[in-house]
Amino acid sequence: MNYPNRLIQTGETNKTIVKAIQQKLNEAGLGPFQLTGTYDPKIVNAVKLFQATHRDQKGLPLEIDGKVGSLTWYALFGPDTVPVVIDAGNVLLAAALAVAQSQVGVMEDPPGSNRGRQVEAYQACVGINPGDYWCAAFIYWCFQQACDNSGRRNPVLKTGHCMTHWNNTPGKKITGMDAVNKPSLVKPGDIFIINTGGAHGHTGMIEKIEGGFIHTIEGNSNPTGSSNGIGVFRNMRKISKINRGFIEYR
């Protein structure tokens, strides 16, 4: 059975899904459960025990909450049951994502300076200065290139500031919590926003979705996901760690 792209918890009405979870818990030695299809407190406790003794696909501990999200589902049912989503939500997002993919490997010159010929092109497109943080500028530039190629207006808010983008975007917002509860809400080409403290943030673009993880392309980052790194990199992040949310443009 494939992951149903939503959080399974107390009150779940799909008995087929709950019976499948009960069966997997039995197989893991955490029963015995009769296959009632009711997500009751005994299931919650068994799921918590399973989560306490298993890890996600990156080898990280599962969150112990008694709910079956995509990461717990992956651990229970196996990798083939959590589809990888690679299709962008619309033509604009596909085009912007292709531009972002073409920029992977762009580096600051010198590293750590927030400068360099291509980096300064990103910064200039939103009117910020060489040396400024540039992750949000990178996103705007990618969409601008896609729009220039198709002869349409760029719908992305023109700003080099992540939290300004989140607060004032004309795009569709998807909160981080909504995405955890229903990962199918986010698509490749969507933009993620993280608040890193106070008025500061970090942003990037989703390249693909794998259960509870997003694979991203990020400017001003590095291979560990820094919010002030040295180039354009691919990264992988938990959806649950995106503490502001996602923006979808059309």
C-alpha positions as CSV (number, residue, x, y, z in Angstrom):
1,M,0.0,0.0,0.0
2,N,1.4,3.4,-1.0
3,Y,1.5,6.3,1.5
4,P,-1.8,8.3,1.2
5,N,0.0,11.6,1.3
6,R,-1.5,12.7,4.6
7,L,-0.9,12.3,8.3
8,I,-2.6,9.2,9.8
9,Q,-3.6,9.6,13.5
10,T,-6.4,9.2,16.0
11,G,-9.7,9.8,14.3
12,E,-8.6,8.3,11.0
13,T,-11.7,7.1,9.1
14,N,-10.1,5.0,6.4
15,K,-10.3,1.5,8.0
16,T,-8.2,-0.1,5.2
17,I,-5.3,2.2,6.0
18,V,-5.5,1.6,9.7
19,K,-5.8,-2.2,9.2
20,A,-2.6,-2.1,7.1
21,I,-0.8,-0.2,9.9
22,Q,-2.1,-2.7,12.5
23,Q,-0.8,-5.6,10.4
24,K,2.6,-4.0,10.1
25,L,2.7,-3.4,13.8
26,N,1.9,-7.1,14.4
27,E,4.7,-8.1,12.0
28,A,7.1,-5.8,14.0
29,G,6.1,-7.7,17.2
30,L,4.3,-4.7,18.7
31,G,0.8,-6.3,18.8
32,P,-1.1,-8.4,18.9
33,F,-3.7,-6.3,17.1
34,Q,-7.1,-7.5,15.8
35,L,-7.5,-5.8,12.4
36,T,-10.3,-3.5,13.6
37,G,-9.4,-0.5,11.5
38,T,-9.7,1.8,14.5
39,Y,-6.8,4.1,15.4
40,D,-7.1,3.7,19.2
41,P,-4.8,4.5,22.1
42,K,-3.2,1.1,21.9
43,I,-2.1,1.8,18.3
44,V,-0.8,5.2,19.3
45,N,1.4,3.6,22.0
46,A,2.6,0.9,19.6
47,V,3.5,3.5,16.9
48,K,5.4,5.5,19.5
49,L,7.4,2.4,20.4
50,F,8.1,1.7,16.8
51,Q,9.2,5.2,16.3
52,A,11.5,5.0,19.3
53,T,13.3,2.0,17.8
54,H,13.5,2.9,14.1
55,R,15.1,5.6,11.9
56,D,14.1,7.4,8.7
57,Q,15.7,6.9,5.3
58,K,18.6,9.3,6.3
59,G,19.3,7.4,9.4
60,L,17.8,10.0,11.7
61,P,15.6,9.2,14.7
62,L,11.8,9.3,14.0
63,E,9.7,11.8,15.9
64,I,7.9,9.9,18.7
65,D,4.4,11.3,18.4
66,G,2.2,8.2,17.8
67,K,1.2,9.5,14.3
68,V,2.0,7.9,11.0
69,G,3.4,10.5,8.7
70,S,5.5,9.8,5.6
71,L,8.7,9.1,7.5
72,T,7.1,6.6,9.8
73,W,5.2,5.1,6.9
74,Y,8.5,4.7,5.0
75,A,10.0,2.8,8.0
76,L,6.9,0.6,8.4
77,F,6.1,-0.2,4.8
78,G,9.4,0.3,2.9
79,P,10.8,2.7,0.3
80,D,8.7,1.5,-2.6
81,T,5.5,2.7,-0.9
82,V,6.5,6.4,-0.7
83,P,6.5,7.7,-4.3
84,V,9.1,10.4,-5.3
85,V,7.4,13.4,-6.9
86,I,9.3,15.0,-9.7
87,D,6.7,16.8,-11.7
88,A,6.3,20.5,-11.2
89,G,3.0,22.0,-10.3
90,N,2.7,24.1,-13.4
91,V,4.6,25.3,-16.5
92,L,6.1,28.3,-14.8
93,L,7.4,26.3,-11.9
94,A,8.9,23.7,-14.3
95,A,10.7,26.5,-16.2
96,A,12.0,28.2,-13.1
97,L,13.2,24.9,-11.7
98,A,15.1,24.2,-15.0
99,V,16.8,27.6,-14.6
100,A,17.7,26.8,-11.0
101,Q,19.1,23.4,-12.0
102,S,21.4,25.1,-14.6
103,Q,22.9,27.2,-11.8
104,V,24.0,24.4,-9.5
105,G,27.7,24.8,-9.0
106,V,27.9,28.6,-9.2
107,M,30.3,29.8,-6.5
108,E,31.1,33.0,-4.8
109,D,34.4,34.7,-5.8
110,P,36.1,34.7,-3.4
111,P,34.3,32.1,-1.3
112,G,32.6,33.6,1.7
113,S,32.3,37.1,0.2
114,N,28.7,37.0,-1.1
115,R,30.3,38.3,-4.4
116,G,31.2,37.1,-7.8
117,R,30.1,37.8,-11.3
118,Q,27.0,35.5,-11.3
119,V,26.2,36.1,-7.7
120,E,26.2,39.9,-8.4
121,A,23.8,39.3,-11.3
122,Y,21.4,37.6,-8.8
123,Q,21.8,40.5,-6.4
124,A,21.3,43.2,-9.0
125,C,18.0,41.8,-10.2
126,V,16.4,42.7,-6.9
127,G,18.4,45.8,-6.2
128,I,20.6,44.7,-3.4
129,N,24.3,45.3,-3.1
130,P,27.3,43.0,-3.8
131,G,28.2,41.4,-0.5
132,D,24.5,41.1,0.7
133,Y,22.9,37.7,1.4
134,W,21.5,36.5,-1.8
135,C,19.4,33.3,-1.4
136,A,16.1,35.2,-2.1
137,A,17.7,37.1,-5.0
138,F,18.7,33.8,-6.5
139,I,15.0,32.6,-6.4
140,Y,13.7,35.8,-8.0
141,W,16.4,35.7,-10.7
142,C,15.5,32.1,-11.6
143,F,11.8,33.0,-12.1
144,Q,12.8,36.2,-14.0
145,Q,14.8,34.2,-16.5
146,A,11.9,31.7,-16.9
147,C,9.5,34.6,-17.5
148,D,11.8,36.4,-19.9
149,N,12.0,33.2,-21.9
150,S,8.2,32.9,-22.1
151,G,7.3,36.6,-22.4
152,R,5.3,36.9,-19.2
153,R,5.4,39.0,-16.1
154,N,7.4,37.6,-13.1
155,P,4.8,37.0,-10.3
156,V,7.4,36.5,-7.6
157,L,7.7,39.4,-5.1
158,K,10.8,41.4,-5.9
159,T,12.9,41.3,-2.8
160,G,16.2,40.1,-1.5
161,H,14.8,39.5,2.0
162,C,13.3,36.1,2.8
163,M,10.9,37.1,5.5
164,T,9.6,40.1,3.4
165,H,8.9,37.6,0.7
166,W,6.9,35.3,3.1
167,N,5.0,38.2,4.7
168,N,4.1,40.0,1.5
169,T,4.0,37.4,-1.3
170,P,1.1,37.4,-3.7
171,G,1.6,33.7,-4.2
172,K,-0.2,30.9,-2.5
173,K,1.1,30.2,1.0
174,I,1.3,26.6,2.4
175,T,2.2,26.6,6.1
176,G,4.9,24.2,7.3
177,M,2.3,22.4,9.5
178,D,-0.1,22.0,6.6
179,A,2.6,20.5,4.5
180,V,3.5,18.0,7.3
181,N,-0.1,16.9,7.6
182,K,-0.5,16.7,3.8
183,P,2.8,16.5,1.8
184,S,0.9,16.4,-1.5
185,L,0.3,20.2,-1.0
186,V,3.8,21.0,-2.1
187,K,5.2,20.5,-5.6
188,P,8.6,20.7,-7.3
189,G,9.2,24.4,-8.2
190,D,7.6,25.6,-5.0
191,I,9.7,27.9,-2.8
192,F,10.5,27.1,0.8
193,I,11.0,29.8,3.5
194,I,12.8,29.1,6.8
195,N,13.0,31.7,9.6
196,T,16.5,31.5,11.0
197,G,15.9,33.9,13.8
198,G,14.3,37.3,14.2
199,A,13.9,39.0,10.8
200,H,16.4,36.6,9.1
201,G,15.6,33.7,6.9
202,H,16.7,31.3,4.2
203,T,15.0,30.2,1.0
204,G,15.3,27.8,-1.9
205,M,13.4,25.9,-4.5
206,I,12.0,22.3,-4.3
207,E,13.5,20.0,-6.9
208,K,11.6,16.8,-5.9
209,I,9.7,15.4,-2.9
210,E,10.4,12.1,-1.3
211,G,7.9,11.4,1.4
212,G,8.7,13.7,4.3
213,F,11.8,15.1,2.6
214,I,12.3,17.8,0.0
215,H,15.3,17.8,-2.3
216,T,16.2,21.4,-2.9
217,I,18.3,23.9,-4.9
218,E,19.5,26.7,-2.8
219,G,21.6,29.8,-3.4
220,N,23.9,31.3,-0.8
221,S,24.2,27.8,0.8
222,N,26.5,24.8,1.0
223,P,26.3,21.0,1.2
224,T,25.1,21.2,4.8
225,G,22.3,23.7,4.1
226,S,23.9,26.8,5.5
227,S,21.8,30.0,5.2
228,N,25.0,32.0,4.3
229,G,27.0,29.6,2.3
230,I,29.3,30.0,-0.7
231,G,27.3,28.9,-3.8
232,V,24.3,27.2,-5.4
233,F,23.9,23.7,-4.0
234,R,21.5,20.8,-3.9
235,N,20.3,19.9,-0.4
236,M,17.8,17.6,1.3
237,R,15.6,18.8,4.1
238,K,12.8,17.5,6.2
239,I,9.4,19.1,5.5
240,S,8.9,19.3,9.3
241,K,11.9,21.6,9.6
242,I,10.5,24.2,7.2
243,N,9.2,26.5,10.0
244,R,7.5,29.1,7.9
245,G,6.2,27.3,4.9
246,F,6.1,27.2,1.1
247,I,5.0,29.5,-1.7
248,E,3.5,28.4,-5.0
249,Y,3.4,30.8,-8.0
250,R,1.4,30.5,-11.1
